[in-house]
Amino acid sequence: MITHIFSDLDGTLLDEEGKVTPKTVKTIKKSGIPFSLVSARTPNDMEKIANSTKTNLEACVSFGIENVLIKK
């Protein structure tokens, strides 16, 4: 059973234009499974991406140095 999803951004969550597609957002919300972003990006960069999902997300950022909660 899947209890949590952790996703990288580039080549995984983001499309070729660097955006989260509406279909992906719908799938994340519909799953009901906790979803976290993982990236070497800074908290500010991650916040922009997380806000596009219109959901609260946890993120492991800055090469795993920092964990943040990004609220919609």
Protein Blocks (a to p, Z undefined) as FASTA:
>chain_A
ZZbdcddfehplpcfkopacfklmmmmmmnopacddddfbdfklmmmmmmmnopacddde
ehhlaccdddZZ
